């Protein structure tokens, strides 16, 4: 790279929701912003998590000075237990963010002690060639920050995830003044949250949800069950405050909710009046109209507490007729079916469910179009990179930037792995590094790739057809078989004629191989697979995975 330029290298978070991670390099100094995960898409069968490919960082590990976290959501900190095993560098973050990180590392049996550096909004730290300032922003989790990064080439502003909430629950308003001050001094590059770039207008304040809770709690006659993201501490605070006002006790259900509530209480981010919280086992000691349950499962996750309750599968809590369930979240794209299925089952159990987008029980934590424009006008960067969003979000955000006066040639809708270099006068895409997805399946990290996923898809769609043949080692003659085993393709008892024809087709292939004096096992298997595949497709219009097994005696 040029000596008088700084490189910005997004390794995740562009063209996707989640897996946010960006490297910034000046000569031999690299800092990393966030280290998130994303949840698997429908076609990633059996995959638990998706984390970013950090090959570039490992190739340059001697130059990586620190990982800087903007806030404590999974899509920004979730990959740390995997990344820190390969890249043991200091981690900078606010108190709540680091508290959540430490809990994740303990849960994953991280072998080392976290080299953490706790910061507060307004703090400035020197890391290699970079001076990093932490700037308060409003989001759906406390202690979220944006970053002002001073480099020898110019200033870079990274907004983190944000919205312009004028009446935040904790009273901590985004630091408009500091963003404007940086803009007045001159900003070289700005990276900004694009999640809601396709939503016109303004995002409602989180305090609106508190007003809705007031209305619902006032008239509820039975138990109230509030399902939300465990990390949405402001939402949890409003539920606890409203429950206290109406004389209700609060119990927490779901492992992640229990963990986050404990951490937030310990660090002072949740204010819980004495006597408000009770243990889950104490719920049955109080009248139904004196109970609020805070639970995970707002995304319909199959193993979550709310889903188990809806399916009558929770060992400690069951849905009772008349229970009022509040789904205080919107479905993440791809989760709609799971959420709607859970809601259906809650209704079947006799519960009343509040989930509609217009009900006021959820607001987004991300800025809408008018707020994004305001942030662009405050910072007035020379160059602009929309981040954190699918491709349509990045394009919409780029259009907004152009509308407020940033020249089109200075706006970069980038892809993961692209190297964007900026000098004081110009910016350009100058190369590409390795970037992509690493799939986590159980304890395996990266050992499941496209071929394995392809096989899983084929097995899930058309099943497997196994052919077993025993051959004499000396003569090559068939001693036993062929025998066939079908799983997920056809049921043996109902398809005996088809299976007999398949066996005959295999015998015919083996005879042809014997006549051609083909003795190589690989070739014989290939002939069996090809011939049998054509036959089964002609007869069934299905393509099962065909697995020939040849044994020698």
C-alpha positions as CSV (number, residue, x, y, z in Angstrom):
1,X,0.0,0.0,0.0
2,X,1.1,3.6,-0.6
3,X,3.1,5.2,2.3
4,X,0.7,8.2,2.6
5,X,-2.6,6.3,2.6
6,X,-4.7,4.4,5.1
7,X,-6.5,1.1,4.1
8,X,-10.0,0.2,5.3
9,X,-10.7,-3.6,4.8
10,X,-14.2,-4.8,5.6
11,X,-14.0,-8.5,6.5
12,X,-17.7,-9.0,7.2
13,X,-20.9,-7.1,7.6
14,X,-21.3,-5.9,4.0
15,X,-24.1,-7.4,1.9
16,X,-25.3,-9.3,5.0
17,X,-26.8,-8.7,8.4
18,X,-24.3,-9.8,11.0
19,X,-20.7,-10.9,11.1
20,X,-19.5,-7.3,11.4
21,X,-15.7,-6.9,11.4
22,X,-13.5,-4.2,9.8
23,X,-9.7,-3.8,9.7
24,X,-8.0,-0.4,9.4
25,X,-4.4,-0.4,8.4
26,X,-1.7,2.3,8.3
27,X,1.7,0.9,7.4
28,X,2.5,-1.8,10.0
29,X,-0.3,-1.0,12.4
30,X,-3.8,-2.7,12.2
31,X,-6.8,-2.2,14.4
32,X,-9.9,-4.3,14.1
33,X,-13.4,-2.9,14.7
34,X,-15.9,-5.4,16.1
35,X,-15.9,-9.2,15.7
36,X,-19.4,-10.5,15.2
37,X,-21.2,-13.6,14.1
38,X,-24.3,-14.3,12.1
39,X,-26.9,-17.0,12.4
40,X,-27.1,-19.6,9.6
41,X,-29.3,-19.3,6.6
42,X,-31.9,-21.9,5.8
43,X,-29.7,-23.8,3.4
44,X,-26.9,-24.1,5.9
45,X,-28.2,-27.4,7.3
46,X,-26.9,-28.4,10.7
47,X,-24.7,-25.3,11.0
48,X,-24.9,-23.5,14.4
49,X,-23.1,-20.2,13.8
50,X,-21.3,-18.3,11.0
51,X,-18.1,-16.3,11.9
52,X,-15.9,-14.2,9.7
53,X,-12.8,-15.6,7.9
54,X,-9.9,-13.8,9.5
55,X,-7.1,-15.2,7.3
56,X,-5.9,-11.7,6.5
57,X,-5.5,-10.9,10.2
58,X,-3.7,-14.1,10.9
59,X,-1.3,-13.5,8.0
60,X,-0.6,-10.1,9.5
61,X,-1.0,-11.0,13.2
62,X,2.3,-9.3,14.2
63,X,0.7,-6.0,13.1
64,X,-2.7,-6.3,14.8
65,X,-2.6,-4.0,17.7
66,X,-6.2,-4.3,19.2
67,X,-9.8,-5.2,18.7
68,X,-12.2,-2.3,19.4
69,X,-15.9,-3.0,20.1
70,X,-18.7,-0.6,19.5
71,X,-21.3,-2.4,21.6
72,X,-22.3,-5.8,23.0
73,X,-24.7,-7.3,20.4
74,X,-23.9,-10.8,19.1
75,X,-23.4,-9.5,15.6
76,X,-20.5,-7.4,16.9
77,X,-18.9,-9.5,19.7
78,X,-20.1,-13.1,19.0
79,X,-17.1,-14.3,17.1
80,X,-14.6,-13.3,19.8
81,X,-14.4,-16.7,21.6
82,X,-13.1,-18.1,18.2
83,X,-11.0,-15.2,17.1
84,X,-9.2,-14.6,20.3
85,X,-7.9,-18.2,20.3
86,X,-6.1,-17.3,17.1
87,X,-5.4,-13.7,17.8
88,X,-4.6,-12.8,21.4
89,X,-4.7,-9.0,21.3
90,X,-6.1,-6.4,23.7
91,X,-9.8,-5.8,23.4
92,X,-11.2,-2.3,24.0
93,X,-14.9,-1.7,25.0
94,X,-17.2,-0.1,27.4
95,X,-18.0,-1.7,30.7
96,X,-21.2,-3.5,29.7
97,X,-19.8,-4.6,26.4
98,X,-16.7,-6.2,28.1
99,X,-19.0,-7.7,30.8
100,X,-20.9,-9.5,28.1
101,X,-17.7,-10.6,26.3
102,X,-16.2,-12.0,29.5
103,X,-19.4,-14.1,30.1
104,X,-19.2,-15.4,26.5
105,X,-15.6,-16.4,26.9
106,X,-16.3,-18.2,30.2
107,X,-19.1,-20.1,28.6
108,X,-16.8,-21.2,25.7
109,X,-14.0,-22.2,28.1
110,X,-11.6,-19.7,26.7
111,X,-8.2,-20.8,27.9
112,X,-6.5,-17.4,28.4
113,X,-7.4,-14.3,30.4
114,X,-9.0,-11.5,28.4
115,X,-6.7,-8.6,27.8
116,X,-9.4,-6.1,28.2
117,X,-9.2,-2.3,28.3
118,X,-12.4,-0.7,29.7
119,X,-13.3,2.7,28.2
120,X,-16.1,5.3,28.6
121,X,-17.6,7.6,26.1
122,X,-15.3,10.6,25.7
123,X,-12.1,8.6,26.4
124,X,-9.2,8.8,23.9
125,X,-6.6,6.1,23.6
126,X,-3.5,5.8,21.5
127,X,-3.1,2.4,19.7
128,X,-0.1,2.2,17.4
129,X,-0.4,4.9,14.7
130,X,-4.0,5.5,15.6
131,X,-5.7,7.7,18.2
132,X,-9.2,6.4,18.9
133,X,-11.9,8.4,20.5
134,X,-15.1,6.8,21.9
135,X,-18.3,8.8,21.2
136,X,-21.6,8.1,22.8
137,X,-24.5,6.9,20.6
138,X,-28.0,5.7,21.2
139,X,-28.9,2.1,20.3
140,X,-31.0,-0.8,21.7
141,X,-28.3,-1.7,24.2
142,X,-26.6,0.6,26.7
143,X,-23.0,1.7,26.4
144,X,-22.9,1.8,22.6
145,X,-20.3,4.0,21.0
146,X,-19.1,5.3,17.7
147,X,-15.5,5.9,17.0
148,X,-13.4,8.9,15.9
149,X,-10.1,7.4,14.6
150,X,-7.3,9.9,13.9
151,X,-4.6,8.6,11.5
152,X,-1.6,10.3,10.0
153,X,-3.6,10.6,6.8
154,X,-6.9,12.0,8.2
155,X,-9.8,11.2,10.5
156,X,-12.1,8.2,10.1
157,X,-15.5,8.2,11.8
158,X,-17.3,4.9,12.4
159,X,-20.8,5.4,13.7
160,X,-21.3,1.9,15.1
161,X,-25.0,1.0,15.3
162,X,-27.0,4.0,16.2
163,X,-30.3,6.0,16.1
164,X,-31.0,9.6,17.1
165,X,-33.2,9.0,20.2
166,X,-34.1,12.3,21.8
167,X,-35.6,10.7,24.9
168,X,-33.5,7.6,25.6
169,X,-34.5,5.4,28.5
170,X,-31.2,5.9,30.4
171,X,-31.1,9.7,29.6
172,X,-27.8,9.2,27.7
173,X,-28.2,11.2,24.5
174,X,-26.0,10.7,21.5
175,X,-23.1,13.1,21.4
176,X,-24.2,15.3,18.5
177,X,-21.7,18.0,19.5
178,X,-18.7,15.7,19.1
179,X,-19.7,14.3,15.7
180,X,-20.3,17.9,14.5
181,X,-17.0,19.0,15.9
182,X,-15.2,16.2,14.1
183,X,-17.1,17.2,10.9
184,X,-16.0,20.9,11.4
185,X,-12.4,19.9,11.7
186,X,-12.6,17.6,8.6
187,X,-13.3,13.9,8.3
188,X,-11.6,11.9,5.6
189,X,-13.8,8.8,5.6
190,X,-17.1,7.9,7.4
191,X,-18.5,4.4,7.8
192,X,-22.1,4.4,8.9
193,X,-24.9,1.9,9.9
194,X,-27.2,1.1,7.0
195,X,-29.7,-1.3,8.6
196,X,-32.7,1.0,8.2
197,X,-31.5,2.9,5.1
198,X,-34.7,1.8,3.3
199,X,-37.0,3.1,5.9
200,X,-38.3,6.7,5.4
201,X,-38.6,9.2,8.3
202,X,-37.4,8.7,11.8
203,X,-37.1,5.7,14.1
204,X,-39.3,6.0,17.2
205,X,-37.8,6.5,20.6
206,X,-37.4,3.5,22.9
207,X,-39.5,5.4,25.5
208,X,-42.5,4.8,23.2
209,X,-42.3,1.1,24.2
210,X,-42.5,2.1,27.8
211,X,-45.7,4.0,27.2
212,X,-47.2,1.0,25.4
213,X,-46.2,-1.3,28.3
214,X,-48.0,1.1,30.7
215,X,-51.2,0.8,28.7
216,X,-51.0,-3.0,28.5
217,X,-50.0,-3.6,32.1
218,X,-52.7,-1.4,33.4
219,X,-55.5,-3.5,31.9
220,X,-54.0,-7.0,32.0
221,X,-55.9,-9.4,34.3
222,X,-53.6,-12.5,34.2
223,X,-49.9,-13.1,33.9
224,X,-47.8,-11.0,31.5
225,X,-45.0,-12.7,29.5
226,X,-42.6,-10.3,27.7
227,X,-40.4,-11.9,25.0
228,X,-37.5,-9.8,23.8
229,X,-33.8,-9.9,22.9
230,X,-31.8,-10.7,26.0
231,X,-29.4,-7.9,25.2
232,X,-32.1,-5.2,25.0
233,X,-31.4,-3.9,28.5
234,X,-33.5,-0.8,28.0
235,X,-36.5,-2.9,27.1
236,X,-36.0,-5.1,30.1
237,X,-35.6,-2.0,32.3
238,X,-38.9,-0.6,31.1
239,X,-40.7,-3.9,31.7
240,X,-39.3,-4.1,35.3
241,X,-40.2,-0.5,36.0
242,X,-43.8,-0.9,34.7
243,X,-44.2,-4.2,36.6
244,X,-43.1,-2.5,39.8
245,X,-45.6,0.3,39.2
246,X,-48.5,-2.1,39.0
247,X,-47.4,-4.3,41.9
248,X,-46.2,-7.2,39.9
249,X,-43.2,-9.5,40.6
250,X,-40.7,-10.2,37.8
251,X,-39.1,-13.6,37.0
252,X,-36.6,-14.3,34.3
253,X,-36.8,-17.3,31.9
254,X,-34.1,-18.5,29.5
255,X,-30.4,-18.9,30.0
256,X,-29.2,-15.9,27.9
257,X,-31.8,-13.6,29.6
258,X,-30.7,-14.8,33.0
259,X,-27.1,-14.1,32.2
260,X,-27.6,-10.7,30.7
261,X,-29.9,-9.5,33.5
262,X,-27.3,-10.7,36.1
263,X,-24.5,-8.9,34.3
264,X,-26.5,-5.7,33.8
265,X,-27.6,-5.6,37.4
266,X,-24.1,-6.2,38.7
267,X,-22.6,-3.4,36.5
268,X,-25.4,-1.0,37.4
269,X,-27.1,-0.9,34.0
270,X,-30.4,-2.3,35.4
271,X,-32.1,-0.6,38.3
272,X,-34.2,-3.2,40.1
273,X,-36.2,-2.0,43.2
274,X,-35.7,-4.4,46.1
275,X,-38.3,-7.2,46.3
276,X,-39.3,-6.9,42.6
277,X,-37.4,-9.9,41.2
278,X,-38.3,-13.4,42.3
279,X,-36.9,-16.8,41.4
280,X,-38.7,-18.8,38.7
281,X,-39.7,-21.4,41.3
282,X,-41.5,-18.8,43.3
283,X,-43.9,-17.8,40.5
284,X,-46.6,-20.3,41.6
285,X,-46.7,-18.6,45.1
286,X,-48.3,-15.4,43.7
287,X,-51.6,-14.7,42.0
288,X,-51.6,-14.7,38.3
289,X,-52.3,-11.0,38.1
290,X,-49.1,-10.2,40.1
291,X,-46.6,-11.9,37.8
292,X,-44.4,-10.7,34.8
293,X,-42.1,-13.2,33.1
294,X,-39.2,-11.9,31.0
295,X,-38.2,-14.5,28.5
296,X,-36.1,-15.3,25.5
297,X,-37.6,-16.6,22.3
298,X,-38.8,-13.5,20.5
299,X,-37.4,-15.0,17.2
300,X,-39.1,-18.4,17.6
301,X,-35.9,-20.2,18.1
302,X,-36.8,-23.9,18.5
303,X,-34.9,-24.4,21.8
304,X,-35.8,-21.0,23.4
305,X,-37.9,-20.6,26.5
306,X,-40.9,-19.1,24.8
307,X,-41.1,-21.7,22.1
308,X,-40.8,-24.5,24.7
309,X,-43.7,-22.9,26.6
310,X,-45.8,-22.7,23.5
311,X,-45.1,-26.3,22.7
312,X,-45.9,-27.5,26.3
313,X,-42.3,-28.6,26.6
314,X,-40.9,-26.3,29.3
315,X,-40.2,-28.1,32.5
316,X,-40.9,-25.2,34.8
317,X,-43.4,-22.9,33.1
318,X,-46.6,-23.7,31.1
319,X,-48.8,-21.3,29.2
320,X,-52.1,-20.8,31.0
321,X,-55.4,-19.7,29.4
322,X,-55.6,-15.9,29.6
323,X,-51.8,-15.3,29.7
324,X,-50.9,-12.1,27.9
325,X,-47.8,-12.6,25.8
326,X,-45.9,-9.6,24.3
327,X,-43.6,-10.3,21.5
328,X,-41.4,-7.2,21.9
329,X,-39.3,-7.7,18.7
330,X,-39.6,-7.9,15.0
331,X,-38.6,-11.1,13.2
332,X,-35.1,-11.1,11.8
333,X,-35.4,-11.8,8.0
334,X,-35.6,-15.5,7.6
335,X,-37.2,-16.1,11.1
336,X,-40.7,-15.2,10.1
337,X,-42.0,-18.7,9.9
338,X,-40.5,-19.7,13.3
339,X,-42.1,-16.6,15.0
340,X,-45.5,-17.1,13.4
341,X,-45.5,-20.8,14.3
342,X,-44.7,-19.9,17.9
343,X,-47.5,-17.3,18.0
344,X,-50.0,-19.9,16.6
345,X,-49.1,-22.4,19.3
346,X,-49.5,-19.6,22.0
347,X,-53.0,-18.9,20.7
348,X,-53.7,-22.7,20.8
349,X,-52.7,-22.7,24.5
350,X,-55.3,-20.0,25.2
351,X,-52.9,-17.1,25.5
352,X,-53.5,-13.6,24.2
353,X,-50.6,-12.5,22.0
354,X,-49.5,-8.9,21.2
355,X,-47.1,-9.0,18.3
356,X,-48.3,-6.7,15.5
357,X,-45.8,-4.1,14.1
358,X,-48.4,-1.3,14.8
359,X,-48.9,-2.3,18.4
360,X,-46.0,-0.2,19.7
361,X,-44.4,-3.0,21.7
362,X,-41.2,-2.8,19.6
363,X,-39.1,0.0,18.0
364,X,-35.9,-0.4,16.1
365,X,-32.4,0.4,17.4
366,X,-31.2,1.7,14.1
367,X,-31.5,5.1,12.4
368,X,-34.0,5.6,9.5
369,X,-33.4,7.8,6.5
370,X,-33.8,11.2,7.9
371,X,-31.5,10.4,10.8
372,X,-28.9,9.0,8.5
373,X,-29.0,12.2,6.5
374,X,-28.6,14.2,9.7
375,X,-25.5,12.2,10.7
376,X,-24.0,12.7,7.2
377,X,-24.6,16.4,7.5
378,X,-23.1,16.6,10.9
379,X,-19.9,14.8,9.9
380,X,-19.6,15.9,6.2
381,X,-17.0,13.3,5.3
382,X,-14.9,13.6,2.1
383,X,-15.4,9.8,1.4
384,X,-18.3,7.6,2.5
385,X,-18.7,3.8,3.0
386,X,-22.1,2.5,4.0
387,X,-21.7,-0.6,6.2
388,X,-23.8,-3.0,8.3
389,X,-26.5,-4.1,5.9
390,X,-27.6,-6.2,3.0
391,X,-26.8,-4.9,-0.5
392,X,-30.1,-3.1,-0.9
393,X,-29.4,-1.2,2.4
394,X,-25.9,-0.2,1.2
395,X,-27.3,1.1,-2.1
396,X,-30.1,3.1,-0.4
397,X,-27.6,4.6,2.1
398,X,-25.3,5.5,-0.8
399,X,-28.2,7.3,-2.5
400,X,-28.9,9.2,0.7
401,X,-25.3,10.3,0.9
402,X,-25.4,11.5,-2.7
403,X,-28.6,13.4,-1.9
404,X,-26.9,15.4,0.9
405,X,-24.1,16.4,-1.4
406,X,-21.3,13.8,-1.3
407,X,-20.1,13.3,-4.9
408,X,-20.9,9.9,-6.3
409,X,-17.2,9.1,-7.0
410,X,-16.5,9.5,-3.3
411,X,-19.1,6.9,-2.2
412,X,-17.9,3.3,-2.0
413,X,-20.5,0.5,-1.9
414,X,-17.9,-2.1,-1.0
415,X,-17.8,-5.9,-0.7
416,X,-16.2,-8.0,2.1
417,X,-12.5,-8.5,1.4
418,X,-12.0,-5.4,-0.8
419,X,-9.1,-3.1,0.2
420,X,-10.1,0.5,0.1
421,X,-7.2,2.9,0.2
422,X,-7.5,6.6,1.1
423,X,-5.1,9.5,0.9
424,X,-5.9,13.1,1.7
425,X,-7.1,13.7,-1.9
426,X,-8.3,10.4,-3.3
427,X,-9.8,7.0,-2.5
428,X,-9.8,3.8,-4.5
429,X,-10.4,0.1,-4.3
430,X,-6.8,-1.2,-4.7
431,X,-7.1,-5.0,-4.1
432,X,-8.7,-7.8,-2.3
433,X,-7.9,-10.1,0.6
434,X,-9.4,-13.4,1.8
435,X,-12.8,-12.8,3.4
436,X,-15.9,-15.0,3.7
437,X,-17.7,-17.3,6.0
438,X,-16.4,-19.9,8.4
439,X,-19.1,-22.3,9.5
440,X,-19.3,-23.6,13.1
441,X,-20.9,-27.0,13.5
442,X,-20.8,-28.3,17.1
443,X,-17.1,-28.2,18.1
444,X,-16.0,-28.1,14.5
445,X,-14.8,-24.6,13.2
446,X,-14.4,-24.4,9.5
447,X,-14.4,-28.2,8.8
448,X,-17.8,-28.0,7.1
449,X,-17.6,-26.5,3.7
450,X,-19.6,-26.2,0.5
451,X,-19.2,-29.9,-0.4
452,X,-20.5,-31.1,2.9
453,X,-23.4,-28.6,2.8
454,X,-24.2,-29.8,-0.8
455,X,-24.3,-33.4,0.5
456,X,-26.6,-32.4,3.4
457,X,-29.0,-30.7,1.0
458,X,-29.1,-33.7,-1.3
459,X,-29.7,-36.0,1.7
460,X,-32.5,-33.7,3.0
461,X,-34.2,-33.5,-0.4
462,X,-33.9,-37.0,-1.9
463,X,-32.4,-39.3,0.7
464,X,-29.6,-41.9,0.3
465,X,-29.4,-45.2,-1.6
466,X,-26.7,-47.6,-0.5
467,X,-25.5,-50.5,-2.6
468,X,-23.4,-53.2,-0.9
469,X,-21.5,-55.8,-3.0
470,X,-19.0,-58.5,-1.9
471,X,-16.4,-59.5,-4.6
472,X,-13.9,-62.3,-4.6
473,X,-10.4,-60.8,-4.3
474,X,-8.7,-63.2,-6.6
475,X,-11.3,-63.8,-9.4
476,X,-13.3,-60.5,-9.2
477,X,-16.5,-62.5,-9.2
478,X,-19.5,-61.3,-7.2
479,X,-19.8,-63.5,-4.0
480,X,-22.7,-61.8,-2.3
481,X,-25.2,-59.0,-3.2
482,X,-25.9,-56.6,-4.4
483,X,-27.9,-55.6,-1.4
484,X,-29.6,-52.2,-1.2
485,X,-30.4,-49.9,1.8
486,X,-32.8,-46.9,1.3
487,X,-33.1,-44.1,3.8
488,X,-35.3,-41.0,3.0
489,X,-35.7,-42.2,-0.6
490,X,-38.3,-44.9,-0.8
491,X,-39.8,-47.3,1.8
492,X,-38.5,-50.8,1.2
493,X,-41.7,-52.7,1.7
494,X,-43.7,-50.5,-0.6
495,X,-41.1,-50.4,-3.4
496,X,-39.9,-54.0,-3.7
497,X,-40.3,-54.1,-7.4
498,X,-38.2,-50.9,-7.9
499,X,-35.5,-52.2,-5.6
500,X,-35.3,-55.5,-7.4
501,X,-34.9,-53.7,-10.7
502,X,-32.2,-51.5,-9.2
503,X,-30.3,-54.7,-8.0
504,X,-30.6,-56.1,-11.5
505,X,-29.2,-52.9,-12.9
506,X,-26.2,-53.1,-10.6
507,X,-25.6,-56.8,-11.6
508,X,-25.6,-55.7,-15.2
509,X,-23.0,-53.1,-14.5
510,X,-20.8,-55.5,-12.6
511,X,-21.0,-58.1,-15.5
512,X,-20.0,-55.4,-17.9
513,X,-17.0,-54.4,-15.7
514,X,-16.0,-58.1,-15.4
515,X,-16.2,-58.4,-19.3
516,X,-14.0,-55.3,-19.6
517,X,-11.7,-56.7,-16.9
518,X,-12.2,-53.5,-14.9
519,X,-10.8,-54.2,-11.4
520,X,-10.2,-50.7,-10.1
521,X,-12.7,-50.2,-7.3
522,X,-13.1,-46.5,-7.9
523,X,-14.0,-47.1,-11.6
524,X,-16.5,-49.8,-10.6
525,X,-18.2,-47.5,-8.0
526,X,-18.4,-44.7,-10.6
527,X,-20.1,-47.0,-13.2
528,X,-22.5,-48.3,-10.5
529,X,-23.3,-44.7,-9.3
530,X,-23.8,-43.3,-12.9
531,X,-26.0,-46.2,-14.2
532,X,-28.1,-46.5,-11.0
533,X,-28.5,-42.7,-10.9
534,X,-29.9,-42.6,-14.4
535,X,-32.2,-45.5,-13.7
536,X,-33.6,-44.1,-10.4
537,X,-34.2,-40.6,-11.9
538,X,-36.0,-42.1,-14.9
539,X,-38.3,-44.1,-12.6
540,X,-38.8,-41.6,-9.8
541,X,-37.6,-38.2,-10.9
542,X,-35.5,-38.0,-7.8
543,X,-31.8,-38.0,-7.3
544,X,-30.8,-39.7,-4.0
545,X,-27.2,-39.8,-2.9
546,X,-25.9,-43.1,-4.2
547,X,-23.3,-44.7,-2.1
548,X,-21.7,-48.0,-3.5
549,X,-19.8,-50.1,-1.0
550,X,-17.6,-52.9,-2.4
551,X,-16.0,-55.4,0.0
552,X,-13.3,-57.9,-0.9
553,X,-13.1,-61.5,0.5
